[in-house]
Amino acid sequence: MVYTVTKNNYVITDKKSKIDIDYVHDFLTNSYWSPGVKPQIVKKAMQGSLCFGIYNKDKQIGYARMITDKATFAYLADVFIEEKFRGRGLGKWL
């Protein structure tokens, strides 16, 4: 079952096929917590996790990844909102 929620012009969904892997990789490889991470590592991490994309009018503007057993444990990782969309509460909502 796909989880999707909408607020104003923003949509959060866990539909992995909608996530722009190149966009996520580009952000992560330039982040302080995973500089230079290889694309295949990002893809493998996504495959084993519950991932959420946040979109503004179908353009991805953020991402979050949950490492979870889907029963009792979840660790939040790789959370980001594109800089020009920050300060609107989107990261908290995500």
N, C-alpha and C positions, 0 to 999 in steps of 0.2 A: 504494500500500500504506500502510495506517495503522499508525503506531508507537504502541504502548501498553505501559506497564509499571506494575506494581502493587507496593506495599510497605505492609504493614499496612492502614490505612484510607485510603491515598492512592493516586491514579492520576495518571500523566502520560500525555498523549496529544497527538498532532499533528493530531487530527481537528478541522479548522477549524469545522465546523458545531456542534461542542460548545462552542466558545469564546463566552463572553458578552461581546459587543462593548461593550455599555453599561457593564459592570463594568470592563473594561480601560480604556475611555475615562475613566471616573470617576476611576480611580486615576491614570492618566497626566496628566490635566488638573490634578490637585492635586499632582503630583510636582515636584521641583525641576528636573528635566531637560526637562520639556515642559509647563510651566504654560500653561493655557488652550488646549491643542491642540484643534483642531476635530474632531468625530466623523468627518467625511468623510476627514480626513487619517489618522486611526487606521485606518479601513477600508481605505484605499488602501495604507498601509504593510503591513497584514496580507496583502493580496492578493498582493503581490510578495515575500513572505517565507515562511520556514518557521517556523510558530508552534507553541508548546507551551502547553497549559493544565495546571495541576495542580489536582486536585480532592480534596476530603475528603467522602466519602459523597455524591457527585454535585454538591456545591457548589464552585464555582470559588474557589480561595484564592490563586492566583498565575498568573504568565504569563511567558513568555520568547519573544523573537523573534530569529530568525537571518536576517541578510541574507546570501545565499549564491548562488554559481553552481552549487551542488549537485555540484561535482566537486573543486575544489581550495581553495576559499576560503569562510570563514564569519565573520561579524562578529556578536557577541552584543550585543543591544540590548533595551531595555525590560524588564529582568528585575525582577520583584518578587514578594514573598510577603506576603500580608496580615499585618498586625502581630501579631495574636493567635496566629499559627501560626509566628512566627519563633523561632529558637533551637532548632530540632529537626533541623537539617541539610537541610531541604527545598530551600532555595535551591541548595545544592551538588549535591544529587541532581538537581534540575531542570536 
